[in-house]
Amino acid sequence: MFTEMGAAAFAERARAELSATGERPRGRTVQTGSVLTPQETQVAALAVTGATNAEISVRLFITTSTVE
């Protein structure tokens, strides 16, 4: 997505960070466009219970902006 937006530096940074964790980006297609990632699913599950963004970020060890 970063590459498509012309943000090559951000694309490379995301690639490097994913590589460092052993993860690989999941390709988005028409079929997967509405499928949530595992982390998005965790965030949604906590949000539906009424947890705030701050509470979710603490529980999942991610930033509040990532939750948003």
Predicted model as a PDB file, atoms N, CA, C, CB and O in Angstrom, pLDDT in the B-factor column:
MODEL        1                                                                  
ATOM      1  N   MET A   1       0.833  -1.183   0.000  1.00 66.00           N  
ATOM      2  CA  MET A   1       0.000   0.000   0.000  1.00 66.00           C  
ATOM      3  C   MET A   1       0.882   1.253   0.000  1.00 66.00           C  
ATOM      4  CB  MET A   1      -0.950  -0.005   1.217  1.00 66.00           C  
ATOM      5  O   MET A   1       0.599   2.215  -0.714  1.00 66.00           O  
ATOM      6  N   PHE A   2       1.963   1.238   0.811  1.00 72.00           N  
ATOM      7  CA  PHE A   2       2.859   2.390   0.825  1.00 72.00           C  
ATOM      8  C   PHE A   2       3.461   2.625  -0.555  1.00 72.00           C  
ATOM      9  CB  PHE A   2       3.971   2.191   1.861  1.00 72.00           C  
ATOM     10  O   PHE A   2       3.565   3.767  -1.004  1.00 72.00           O  
ATOM     11  N   THR A   3       3.850   1.562  -1.219  1.00 75.00           N  
ATOM     12  CA  THR A   3       4.446   1.686  -2.549  1.00 75.00           C  
ATOM     13  C   THR A   3       3.450   2.305  -3.516  1.00 75.00           C  
ATOM     14  CB  THR A   3       4.912   0.315  -3.067  1.00 75.00           C  
ATOM     15  O   THR A   3       3.809   3.181  -4.304  1.00 75.00           O  
ATOM     16  N   GLU A   4       2.204   1.855  -3.461  1.00 76.00           N  
ATOM     17  CA  GLU A   4       1.168   2.397  -4.333  1.00 76.00           C  
ATOM     18  C   GLU A   4       0.935   3.884  -4.096  1.00 76.00           C  
ATOM     19  CB  GLU A   4      -0.125   1.639  -4.132  1.00 76.00           C  
ATOM     20  O   GLU A   4       0.558   4.612  -5.014  1.00 76.00           O  
ATOM     21  N   MET A   5       1.162   4.337  -2.853  1.00 77.00           N  
ATOM     22  CA  MET A   5       0.969   5.753  -2.518  1.00 77.00           C  
ATOM     23  C   MET A   5       2.214   6.580  -2.808  1.00 77.00           C  
ATOM     24  CB  MET A   5       0.587   5.899  -1.050  1.00 77.00           C  
ATOM     25  O   MET A   5       2.214   7.795  -2.613  1.00 77.00           O  
ATOM     26  N   GLY A   6       3.277   5.923  -3.275  1.00 80.00           N  
ATOM     27  CA  GLY A   6       4.513   6.655  -3.557  1.00 80.00           C  
ATOM     28  C   GLY A   6       5.373   6.875  -2.326  1.00 80.00           C  
ATOM     29  O   GLY A   6       6.234   7.755  -2.324  1.00 80.00           O  
ATOM     30  N   ALA A   7       5.157   6.099  -1.290  1.00 79.00           N  
ATOM     31  CA  ALA A   7       5.919   6.240  -0.045  1.00 79.00           C  
ATOM     32  C   ALA A   7       6.894   5.066   0.080  1.00 79.00           C  
ATOM     33  CB  ALA A   7       4.964   6.303   1.195  1.00 79.00           C  
ATOM     34  O   ALA A   7       6.760   4.221   0.965  1.00 79.00           O  
ATOM     35  N   ALA A   8       7.865   5.034  -0.816  1.00 81.00           N  
ATOM     36  CA  ALA A   8       8.811   3.913  -0.879  1.00 81.00           C  
ATOM     37  C   ALA A   8       9.596   3.736   0.419  1.00 81.00           C  
ATOM     38  CB  ALA A   8       9.777   4.116  -2.032  1.00 81.00           C  
ATOM     39  O   ALA A   8       9.862   2.607   0.829  1.00 81.00           O  
ATOM     40  N   ALA A   9       9.966   4.829   1.061  1.00 83.00           N  
ATOM     41  CA  ALA A   9      10.737   4.733   2.311  1.00 83.00           C  
ATOM     42  C   ALA A   9       9.920   4.038   3.405  1.00 83.00           C  
ATOM     43  CB  ALA A   9      11.170   6.142   2.788  1.00 83.00           C  
ATOM     44  O   ALA A   9      10.449   3.209   4.145  1.00 83.00           O  
ATOM     45  N   PHE A  10       8.637   4.375   3.504  1.00 79.00           N  
ATOM     46  CA  PHE A  10       7.776   3.724   4.488  1.00 79.00           C  
ATOM     47  C   PHE A  10       7.570   2.254   4.137  1.00 79.00           C  
ATOM     48  CB  PHE A  10       6.421   4.443   4.577  1.00 79.00           C  
ATOM     49  O   PHE A  10       7.529   1.402   5.025  1.00 79.00           O  
ATOM     50  N   ALA A  11       7.442   1.957   2.855  1.00 79.00           N  
ATOM     51  CA  ALA A  11       7.282   0.570   2.416  1.00 79.00           C  
ATOM     52  C   ALA A  11       8.502  -0.254   2.814  1.00 79.00           C  
ATOM     53  CB  ALA A  11       7.064   0.501   0.890  1.00 79.00           C  
ATOM     54  O   ALA A  11       8.362  -1.380   3.291  1.00 79.00           O  
ATOM     55  N   GLU A  12       9.685   0.295   2.624  1.00 81.00           N  
ATOM     56  CA  GLU A  12      10.914  -0.419   2.977  1.00 81.00           C  
ATOM     57  C   GLU A  12      11.012  -0.606   4.489  1.00 81.00           C  
ATOM     58  CB  GLU A  12      12.149   0.338   2.453  1.00 81.00           C  
ATOM     59  O   GLU A  12      11.432  -1.665   4.956  1.00 81.00           O  
ATOM     60  N   ARG A  13      10.634   0.399   5.246  1.00 82.00           N  
ATOM     61  CA  ARG A  13      10.689   0.288   6.706  1.00 82.00           C  
ATOM     62  C   ARG A  13       9.732  -0.796   7.192  1.00 82.00           C  
ATOM     63  CB  ARG A  13      10.347   1.639   7.370  1.00 82.00           C  
ATOM     64  O   ARG A  13      10.087  -1.603   8.051  1.00 82.00           O  
ATOM     65  N   ALA A  14       8.523  -0.813   6.644  1.00 78.00           N  
ATOM     66  CA  ALA A  14       7.547  -1.836   7.030  1.00 78.00           C  
ATOM     67  C   ALA A  14       8.056  -3.221   6.650  1.00 78.00           C  
ATOM     68  CB  ALA A  14       6.179  -1.567   6.363  1.00 78.00           C  
ATOM     69  O   ALA A  14       7.899  -4.171   7.418  1.00 78.00           O  
ATOM     70  N   ARG A  15       8.666  -3.346   5.468  1.00 76.00           N  
ATOM     71  CA  ARG A  15       9.207  -4.625   5.029  1.00 76.00           C  
ATOM     72  C   ARG A  15      10.300  -5.099   5.979  1.00 76.00           C  
ATOM     73  CB  ARG A  15       9.752  -4.516   3.602  1.00 76.00           C  
ATOM     74  O   ARG A  15      10.334  -6.269   6.359  1.00 76.00           O  
ATOM     75  N   ALA A  16      11.194  -4.186   6.360  1.00 80.00           N  
ATOM     76  CA  ALA A  16      12.294  -4.533   7.259  1.00 80.00           C  
ATOM     77  C   ALA A  16      11.786  -4.949   8.637  1.00 80.00           C  
ATOM     78  CB  ALA A  16      13.255  -3.356   7.393  1.00 80.00           C  
ATOM     79  O   ALA A  16      12.289  -5.909   9.220  1.00 80.00           O  
ATOM     80  N   GLU A  17      10.801  -4.237   9.155  1.00 79.00           N  
ATOM     81  CA  GLU A  17      10.252  -4.570  10.479  1.00 79.00           C  
ATOM     82  C   GLU A  17       9.534  -5.912  10.456  1.00 79.00           C  
ATOM     83  CB  GLU A  17       9.289  -3.472  10.953  1.00 79.00           C  
ATOM     84  O   GLU A  17       9.671  -6.705  11.388  1.00 79.00           O  
ATOM     85  N   LEU A  18       8.771  -6.172   9.401  1.00 75.00           N  
ATOM     86  CA  LEU A  18       8.111  -7.467   9.286  1.00 75.00           C  
ATOM     87  C   LEU A  18       9.133  -8.586   9.179  1.00 75.00           C  
ATOM     88  CB  LEU A  18       7.177  -7.487   8.076  1.00 75.00           C  
ATOM     89  O   LEU A  18       8.981  -9.640   9.795  1.00 75.00           O  
ATOM     90  N   SER A  19      10.163  -8.352   8.401  1.00 76.00           N  
ATOM     91  CA  SER A  19      11.214  -9.356   8.221  1.00 76.00           C  
ATOM     92  C   SER A  19      11.901  -9.666   9.545  1.00 76.00           C  
ATOM     93  CB  SER A  19      12.246  -8.875   7.191  1.00 76.00           C  
ATOM     94  O   SER A  19      12.210 -10.822   9.833  1.00 76.00           O  
ATOM     95  N   ALA A  20      12.138  -8.637  10.344  1.00 76.00           N  
ATOM     96  CA  ALA A  20      12.809  -8.821  11.633  1.00 76.00           C  
ATOM     97  C   ALA A  20      11.983  -9.679  12.593  1.00 76.00           C  
ATOM     98  CB  ALA A  20      13.095  -7.465  12.271  1.00 76.00           C  
ATOM     99  O   ALA A  20      12.538 -10.359  13.456  1.00 76.00           O  
ATOM    100  N   THR A  21      10.673  -9.647  12.442  1.00 73.00           N  
ATOM    101  CA  THR A  21       9.811 -10.439  13.319  1.00 73.00           C  
ATOM    102  C   THR A  21       9.523 -11.822  12.754  1.00 73.00           C  
ATOM    103  CB  THR A  21       8.509  -9.711  13.561  1.00 73.00           C  
ATOM    104  O   THR A  21       8.916 -12.663  13.417  1.00 73.00           O  
ATOM    105  N   GLY A  22       9.964 -12.048  11.525  1.00 70.00           N  
ATOM    106  CA  GLY A  22       9.703 -13.331  10.884  1.00 70.00           C  
ATOM    107  C   GLY A  22       8.363 -13.386  10.179  1.00 70.00           C  
ATOM    108  O   GLY A  22       7.999 -14.415   9.610  1.00 70.00           O  
ATOM    109  N   GLU A  23       7.633 -12.295  10.213  1.00 69.00           N  
ATOM    110  CA  GLU A  23       6.329 -12.238   9.552  1.00 69.00           C  
ATOM    111  C   GLU A  23       6.482 -11.812   8.103  1.00 69.00           C  
ATOM    112  CB  GLU A  23       5.389 -11.276  10.289  1.00 69.00           C  
ATOM    113  O   GLU A  23       7.502 -11.249   7.708  1.00 69.00           O  
ATOM    114  N   ARG A  24       5.462 -12.087   7.328  1.00 68.00           N  
ATOM    115  CA  ARG A  24       5.436 -11.630   5.945  1.00 68.00           C  
ATOM    116  C   ARG A  24       4.115 -10.929   5.699  1.00 68.00           C  
ATOM    117  CB  ARG A  24       5.636 -12.811   4.950  1.00 68.00           C  
ATOM    118  O   ARG A  24       3.096 -11.318   6.268  1.00 68.00           O  
ATOM    119  N   PRO A  25       4.113  -9.890   4.852  1.00 65.00           N  
ATOM    120  CA  PRO A  25       2.851  -9.190   4.602  1.00 65.00           C  
ATOM    121  C   PRO A  25       1.865 -10.100   3.881  1.00 65.00           C  
ATOM    122  CB  PRO A  25       3.094  -7.913   3.777  1.00 65.00           C  
ATOM    123  O   PRO A  25       2.239 -10.901   3.024  1.00 65.00           O  
ATOM    124  N   ARG A  26       0.624  -9.959   4.242  1.00 64.00           N  
ATOM    125  CA  ARG A  26      -0.433 -10.717   3.590  1.00 64.00           C  
ATOM    126  C   ARG A  26      -0.921  -9.925   2.399  1.00 64.00           C  
ATOM    127  CB  ARG A  26      -1.597 -11.028   4.568  1.00 64.00           C  
ATOM    128  O   ARG A  26      -1.241  -8.743   2.533  1.00 64.00           O  
ATOM    129  N   GLY A  27      -0.983 -10.535   1.265  1.00 67.00           N  
ATOM    130  CA  GLY A  27      -1.475  -9.857   0.078  1.00 67.00           C  
ATOM    131  C   GLY A  27      -2.966  -9.604   0.167  1.00 67.00           C  
ATOM    132  O   GLY A  27      -3.731 -10.464   0.605  1.00 67.00           O  
ATOM    133  N   ARG A  28      -3.365  -8.435  -0.246  1.00 64.00           N  
ATOM    134  CA  ARG A  28      -4.788  -8.102  -0.260  1.00 64.00           C  
ATOM    135  C   ARG A  28      -5.324  -8.336  -1.661  1.00 64.00           C  
ATOM    136  CB  ARG A  28      -5.033  -6.629   0.191  1.00 64.00           C  
ATOM    137  O   ARG A  28      -4.735  -7.881  -2.642  1.00 64.00           O  
ATOM    138  N   THR A  29      -6.415  -9.029  -1.751  1.00 65.00           N  
ATOM    139  CA  THR A  29      -7.099  -9.248  -3.009  1.00 65.00           C  
ATOM    140  C   THR A  29      -8.549  -8.874  -2.815  1.00 65.00           C  
ATOM    141  CB  THR A  29      -6.953 -10.715  -3.495  1.00 65.00           C  
ATOM    142  O   THR A  29      -8.957  -8.501  -1.715  1.00 65.00           O  
ATOM    143  N   VAL A  30      -9.320  -8.969  -3.860  1.00 64.00           N  
ATOM    144  CA  VAL A  30     -10.748  -8.695  -3.736  1.00 64.00           C  
ATOM    145  C   VAL A  30     -11.360  -9.642  -2.708  1.00 64.00           C  
ATOM    146  CB  VAL A  30     -11.461  -8.838  -5.107  1.00 64.00           C  
ATOM    147  O   VAL A  30     -12.235  -9.249  -1.936  1.00 64.00           O  
ATOM    148  N   GLN A  31     -10.890 -10.906  -2.704  1.00 65.00           N  
ATOM    149  CA  GLN A  31     -11.445 -11.885  -1.786  1.00 65.00           C  
ATOM    150  C   GLN A  31     -11.052 -11.603  -0.330  1.00 65.00           C  
ATOM    151  CB  GLN A  31     -10.993 -13.274  -2.185  1.00 65.00           C  
ATOM    152  O   GLN A  31     -11.844 -11.873   0.573  1.00 65.00           O  
ATOM    153  N   THR A  32      -9.852 -11.067  -0.080  1.00 56.00           N  
ATOM    154  CA  THR A  32      -9.415 -10.824   1.299  1.00 56.00           C  
ATOM    155  C   THR A  32      -9.607  -9.384   1.741  1.00 56.00           C  
ATOM    156  CB  THR A  32      -7.969 -11.199   1.449  1.00 56.00           C  
ATOM    157  O   THR A  32      -9.226  -9.031   2.858  1.00 56.00           O  
ATOM    158  N   GLY A  33     -10.178  -8.557   0.909  1.00 56.00           N  
ATOM    159  CA  GLY A  33     -10.332  -7.136   1.228  1.00 56.00           C  
ATOM    160  C   GLY A  33     -11.130  -6.860   2.477  1.00 56.00           C  
ATOM    161  O   GLY A  33     -10.893  -5.856   3.149  1.00 56.00           O  
ATOM    162  N   SER A  34     -12.079  -7.732   2.810  1.00 68.00           N  
ATOM    163  CA  SER A  34     -12.902  -7.505   4.001  1.00 68.00           C  
ATOM    164  C   SER A  34     -12.549  -8.458   5.138  1.00 68.00           C  
ATOM    165  CB  SER A  34     -14.371  -7.651   3.653  1.00 68.00           C  
ATOM    166  O   SER A  34     -13.251  -8.494   6.149  1.00 68.00           O  
ATOM    167  N   VAL A  35     -11.479  -9.226   4.991  1.00 78.00           N  
ATOM    168  CA  VAL A  35     -11.050 -10.164   6.027  1.00 78.00           C  
ATOM    169  C   VAL A  35     -10.082  -9.461   6.967  1.00 78.00           C  
ATOM    170  CB  VAL A  35     -10.391 -11.427   5.401  1.00 78.00           C  
ATOM    171  O   VAL A  35      -9.118  -8.840   6.518  1.00 78.00           O  
ATOM    172  N   LEU A  36     -10.331  -9.555   8.265  1.00 83.00           N  
ATOM    173  CA  LEU A  36      -9.461  -8.903   9.238  1.00 83.00           C  
ATOM    174  C   LEU A  36      -8.200  -9.723   9.470  1.00 83.00           C  
ATOM    175  CB  LEU A  36     -10.203  -8.686  10.561  1.00 83.00           C  
ATOM    176  O   LEU A  36      -8.209 -10.951   9.378  1.00 83.00           O  
ATOM    177  N   THR A  37      -7.112  -9.013   9.774  1.00 82.00           N  
ATOM    178  CA  THR A  37      -5.879  -9.688  10.174  1.00 82.00           C  
ATOM    179  C   THR A  37      -6.089 -10.230  11.587  1.00 82.00           C  
ATOM    180  CB  THR A  37      -4.636  -8.715  10.110  1.00 82.00           C  
ATOM    181  O   THR A  37      -7.036  -9.830  12.263  1.00 82.00           O  
ATOM    182  N   PRO A  38      -5.218 -11.135  12.042  1.00 85.00           N  
ATOM    183  CA  PRO A  38      -5.361 -11.634  13.414  1.00 85.00           C  
ATOM    184  C   PRO A  38      -5.344 -10.513  14.458  1.00 85.00           C  
ATOM    185  CB  PRO A  38      -4.251 -12.624  13.717  1.00 85.00           C  
ATOM    186  O   PRO A  38      -6.111 -10.552  15.419  1.00 85.00           O  
ATOM    187  N   GLN A  39      -4.473  -9.517  14.271  1.00 89.00           N  
ATOM    188  CA  GLN A  39      -4.423  -8.417  15.244  1.00 89.00           C  
ATOM    189  C   GLN A  39      -5.689  -7.572  15.176  1.00 89.00           C  
ATOM    190  CB  GLN A  39      -3.188  -7.533  14.997  1.00 89.00           C  
ATOM    191  O   GLN A  39      -6.205  -7.156  16.213  1.00 89.00           O  
ATOM    192  N   GLU A  40      -6.195  -7.313  13.983  1.00 89.00           N  
ATOM    193  CA  GLU A  40      -7.444  -6.556  13.847  1.00 89.00           C  
ATOM    194  C   GLU A  40      -8.592  -7.301  14.529  1.00 89.00           C  
ATOM    195  CB  GLU A  40      -7.774  -6.311  12.352  1.00 89.00           C  
ATOM    196  O   GLU A  40      -9.463  -6.682  15.140  1.00 89.00           O  
ATOM    197  N   THR A  41      -8.590  -8.618  14.422  1.00 90.00           N  
ATOM    198  CA  THR A  41      -9.620  -9.434  15.058  1.00 90.00           C  
ATOM    199  C   THR A  41      -9.545  -9.317  16.572  1.00 90.00           C  
ATOM    200  CB  THR A  41      -9.484 -10.897  14.635  1.00 90.00           C  
ATOM    201  O   THR A  41     -10.575  -9.220  17.238  1.00 90.00           O  
ATOM    202  N   GLN A  42      -8.317  -9.324  17.128  1.00 93.00           N  
ATOM    203  CA  GLN A  42      -8.149  -9.168  18.582  1.00 93.00           C  
ATOM    204  C   GLN A  42      -8.651  -7.804  19.033  1.00 93.00           C  
ATOM    205  CB  GLN A  42      -6.668  -9.347  18.985  1.00 93.00           C  
ATOM    206  O   GLN A  42      -9.353  -7.696  20.038  1.00 93.00           O  
ATOM    207  N   VAL A  43      -8.291  -6.764  18.288  1.00 93.00           N  
ATOM    208  CA  VAL A  43      -8.725  -5.405  18.641  1.00 93.00           C  
ATOM    209  C   VAL A  43     -10.251  -5.326  18.606  1.00 93.00           C  
ATOM    210  CB  VAL A  43      -8.102  -4.354  17.671  1.00 93.00           C  
ATOM    211  O   VAL A  43     -10.867  -4.788  19.527  1.00 93.00           O  
ATOM    212  N   ALA A  44     -10.855  -5.854  17.558  1.00 92.00           N  
ATOM    213  CA  ALA A  44     -12.313  -5.802  17.429  1.00 92.00           C  
ATOM    214  C   ALA A  44     -12.999  -6.562  18.559  1.00 92.00           C  
ATOM    215  CB  ALA A  44     -12.747  -6.374  16.079  1.00 92.00           C  
ATOM    216  O   ALA A  44     -14.002  -6.102  19.105  1.00 92.00           O  
ATOM    217  N   ALA A  45     -12.454  -7.726  18.908  1.00 94.00           N  
ATOM    218  CA  ALA A  45     -13.045  -8.527  19.985  1.00 94.00           C  
ATOM    219  C   ALA A  45     -13.012  -7.783  21.318  1.00 94.00           C  
ATOM    220  CB  ALA A  45     -12.310  -9.864  20.117  1.00 94.00           C  
ATOM    221  O   ALA A  45     -13.967  -7.847  22.093  1.00 94.00           O  
ATOM    222  N   LEU A  46     -11.922  -7.085  21.580  1.00 94.00           N  
ATOM    223  CA  LEU A  46     -11.834  -6.321  22.826  1.00 94.00           C  
ATOM    224  C   LEU A  46     -12.725  -5.082  22.775  1.00 94.00           C  
ATOM    225  CB  LEU A  46     -10.380  -5.914  23.102  1.00 94.00           C  
ATOM    226  O   LEU A  46     -13.331  -4.709  23.779  1.00 94.00           O  
ATOM    227  N   ALA A  47     -12.803  -4.451  21.617  1.00 94.00           N  
ATOM    228  CA  ALA A  47     -13.636  -3.254  21.483  1.00 94.00           C  
ATOM    229  C   ALA A  47     -15.109  -3.579  21.693  1.00 94.00           C  
ATOM    230  CB  ALA A  47     -13.435  -2.616  20.109  1.00 94.00           C  
ATOM    231  O   ALA A  47     -15.844  -2.797  22.296  1.00 94.00           O  
ATOM    232  N   VAL A  48     -15.533  -4.728  21.197  1.00 94.00           N  
ATOM    233  CA  VAL A  48     -16.940  -5.097  21.339  1.00 94.00           C  
ATOM    234  C   VAL A  48     -17.323  -5.351  22.797  1.00 94.00           C  
ATOM    235  CB  VAL A  48     -17.240  -6.333  20.504  1.00 94.00           C  
ATOM    236  O   VAL A  48     -18.498  -5.270  23.154  1.00 94.00           O  
ATOM    237  N   THR A  49     -16.333  -5.658  23.636  1.00 95.00           N  
ATOM    238  CA  THR A  49     -16.615  -5.847  25.068  1.00 95.00           C  
ATOM    239  C   THR A  49     -16.681  -4.521  25.815  1.00 95.00           C  
ATOM    240  CB  THR A  49     -15.550  -6.737  25.702  1.00 95.00           C  
ATOM    241  O   THR A  49     -16.994  -4.483  27.005  1.00 95.00           O  
ATOM    242  N   GLY A  50     -16.381  -3.418  25.098  1.00 95.00           N  
ATOM    243  CA  GLY A  50     -16.437  -2.107  25.728  1.00 95.00           C  
ATOM    244  C   GLY A  50     -15.095  -1.566  26.160  1.00 95.00           C  
ATOM    245  O   GLY A  50     -15.031  -0.496  26.764  1.00 95.00           O  
ATOM    246  N   ALA A  51     -14.005  -2.286  25.864  1.00 95.00           N  
ATOM    247  CA  ALA A  51     -12.671  -1.801  26.241  1.00 95.00           C  
ATOM    248  C   ALA A  51     -12.338  -0.539  25.461  1.00 95.00           C  
ATOM    249  CB  ALA A  51     -11.595  -2.887  25.989  1.00 95.00           C  
ATOM    250  O   ALA A  51     -12.668  -0.422  24.281  1.00 95.00           O  
ATOM    251  N   THR A  52     -11.690   0.394  26.122  1.00 94.00           N  
ATOM    252  CA  THR A  52     -11.267   1.622  25.453  1.00 94.00           C  
ATOM    253  C   THR A  52     -10.005   1.365  24.626  1.00 94.00           C  
ATOM    254  CB  THR A  52     -11.017   2.748  26.486  1.00 94.00           C  
ATOM    255  O   THR A  52      -9.346   0.338  24.793  1.00 94.00           O  
ATOM    256  N   ASN A  53      -9.677   2.294  23.744  1.00 94.00           N  
ATOM    257  CA  ASN A  53      -8.462   2.159  22.941  1.00 94.00           C  
ATOM    258  C   ASN A  53      -7.233   2.033  23.838  1.00 94.00           C  
ATOM    259  CB  ASN A  53      -8.307   3.360  21.993  1.00 94.00           C  
ATOM    260  O   ASN A  53      -6.332   1.243  23.555  1.00 94.00           O  
ATOM    261  N   ALA A  54      -7.197   2.804  24.907  1.00 95.00           N  
ATOM    262  CA  ALA A  54      -6.063   2.756  25.829  1.00 95.00           C  
ATOM    263  C   ALA A  54      -5.977   1.381  26.497  1.00 95.00           C  
ATOM    264  CB  ALA A  54      -6.187   3.867  26.898  1.00 95.00           C  
ATOM    265  O   ALA A  54      -4.888   0.819  26.621  1.00 95.00           O  
ATOM    266  N   GLU A  55      -7.113   0.842  26.924  1.00 95.00           N  
ATOM    267  CA  GLU A  55      -7.124  -0.477  27.554  1.00 95.00           C  
ATOM    268  C   GLU A  55      -6.687  -1.565  26.576  1.00 95.00           C  
ATOM    269  CB  GLU A  55      -8.518  -0.793  28.096  1.00 95.00           C  
ATOM    270  O   GLU A  55      -5.939  -2.474  26.938  1.00 95.00           O  
ATOM    271  N   ILE A  56      -7.156  -1.463  25.344  1.00 93.00           N  
ATOM    272  CA  ILE A  56      -6.787  -2.445  24.322  1.00 93.00           C  
ATOM    273  C   ILE A  56      -5.289  -2.378  24.040  1.00 93.00           C  
ATOM    274  CB  ILE A  56      -7.589  -2.206  23.022  1.00 93.00           C  
ATOM    275  O   ILE A  56      -4.632  -3.412  23.920  1.00 93.00           O  
ATOM    276  N   SER A  57      -4.753  -1.178  23.936  1.00 92.00           N  
ATOM    277  CA  SER A  57      -3.328  -1.033  23.635  1.00 92.00           C  
ATOM    278  C   SER A  57      -2.459  -1.639  24.738  1.00 92.00           C  
ATOM    279  CB  SER A  57      -2.975   0.445  23.444  1.00 92.00           C  
ATOM    280  O   SER A  57      -1.440  -2.266  24.448  1.00 92.00           O  
ATOM    281  N   VAL A  58      -2.849  -1.459  25.983  1.00 94.00           N  
ATOM    282  CA  VAL A  58      -2.093  -2.036  27.095  1.00 94.00           C  
ATOM    283  C   VAL A  58      -2.187  -3.561  27.061  1.00 94.00           C  
ATOM    284  CB  VAL A  58      -2.613  -1.493  28.449  1.00 94.00           C  
ATOM    285  O   VAL A  58      -1.186  -4.254  27.245  1.00 94.00           O  
ATOM    286  N   ARG A  59      -3.352  -4.059  26.834  1.00 94.00           N  
ATOM    287  CA  ARG A  59      -3.563  -5.519  26.850  1.00 94.00           C  
ATOM    288  C   ARG A  59      -2.825  -6.230  25.714  1.00 94.00           C  
ATOM    289  CB  ARG A  59      -5.053  -5.831  26.757  1.00 94.00           C  
ATOM    290  O   ARG A  59      -2.324  -7.340  25.894  1.00 94.00           O  
ATOM    291  N   LEU A  60      -2.757  -5.580  24.530  1.00 92.00           N  
ATOM    292  CA  LEU A  60      -2.124  -6.214  23.370  1.00 92.00           C  
ATOM    293  C   LEU A  60      -0.679  -5.761  23.146  1.00 92.00           C  
ATOM    294  CB  LEU A  60      -2.935  -5.924  22.131  1.00 92.00           C  
ATOM    295  O   LEU A  60      -0.032  -6.189  22.190  1.00 92.00           O  
ATOM    296  N   PHE A  61      -0.182  -4.902  24.022  1.00 91.00           N  
ATOM    297  CA  PHE A  61       1.192  -4.390  23.909  1.00 91.00           C  
ATOM    298  C   PHE A  61       1.426  -3.682  22.575  1.00 91.00           C  
ATOM    299  CB  PHE A  61       2.197  -5.535  24.069  1.00 91.00           C  
ATOM    300  O   PHE A  61       2.443  -3.892  21.916  1.00 91.00           O  
ATOM    301  N   ILE A  62       0.468  -2.844  22.194  1.00 90.00           N  
ATOM    302  CA  ILE A  62       0.588  -2.038  20.984  1.00 90.00           C  
ATOM    303  C   ILE A  62       0.239  -0.596  21.338  1.00 90.00           C  
ATOM    304  CB  ILE A  62      -0.339  -2.581  19.840  1.00 90.00           C  
ATOM    305  O   ILE A  62      -0.297  -0.336  22.416  1.00 90.00           O  
ATOM    306  N   THR A  63       0.534   0.335  20.449  1.00 90.00           N  
ATOM    307  CA  THR A  63       0.244   1.733  20.747  1.00 90.00           C  
ATOM    308  C   THR A  63      -1.242   2.031  20.552  1.00 90.00           C  
ATOM    309  CB  THR A  63       1.093   2.657  19.861  1.00 90.00           C  
ATOM    310  O   THR A  63      -1.951   1.325  19.836  1.00 90.00           O  
ATOM    311  N   THR A  64      -1.679   3.083  21.203  1.00 90.00           N  
ATOM    312  CA  THR A  64      -3.074   3.506  21.049  1.00 90.00           C  
ATOM    313  C   THR A  64      -3.360   3.881  19.609  1.00 90.00           C  
ATOM    314  CB  THR A  64      -3.390   4.690  21.975  1.00 90.00           C  
ATOM    315  O   THR A  64      -4.455   3.624  19.110  1.00 90.00           O  
ATOM    316  N   SER A  65      -2.401   4.479  18.938  1.00 88.00           N  
ATOM    317  CA  SER A  65      -2.624   4.856  17.535  1.00 88.00           C  
ATOM    318  C   SER A  65      -2.791   3.621  16.655  1.00 88.00           C  
ATOM    319  CB  SER A  65      -1.458   5.717  17.016  1.00 88.00           C  
ATOM    320  O   SER A  65      -3.514   3.672  15.660  1.00 88.00           O  
ATOM    321  N   THR A  66      -2.137   2.514  17.001  1.00 88.00           N  
ATOM    322  CA  THR A  66      -2.333   1.275  16.247  1.00 88.00           C  
ATOM    323  C   THR A  66      -3.744   0.765  16.468  1.00 88.00           C  
ATOM    324  CB  THR A  66      -1.298   0.201  16.659  1.00 88.00           C  
ATOM    325  O   THR A  66      -4.372   0.274  15.530  1.00 88.00           O  
ATOM    326  N   VAL A  67      -4.255   0.868  17.679  1.00 90.00           N  
ATOM    327  CA  VAL A  67      -5.621   0.454  17.963  1.00 90.00           C  
ATOM    328  C   VAL A  67      -6.590   1.306  17.157  1.00 90.00           C  
ATOM    329  CB  VAL A  67      -5.927   0.561  19.474  1.00 90.00           C  
ATOM    330  O   VAL A  67      -7.541   0.787  16.571  1.00 90.00           O  
ATOM    331  N   GLU A  68      -6.352   2.608  17.126  1.00 89.00           N  
ATOM    332  CA  GLU A  68      -7.234   3.512  16.392  1.00 89.00           C  
ATOM    333  C   GLU A  68      -7.275   3.165  14.930  1.00 89.00           C  
ATOM    334  CB  GLU A  68      -6.794   4.946  16.566  1.00 89.00           C  
ATOM    335  O   GLU A  68      -7.971   3.826  14.159  1.00 89.00           O  
TER     336      GLU A  68                                                      
ENDMDL                                                                          
END                                                                             
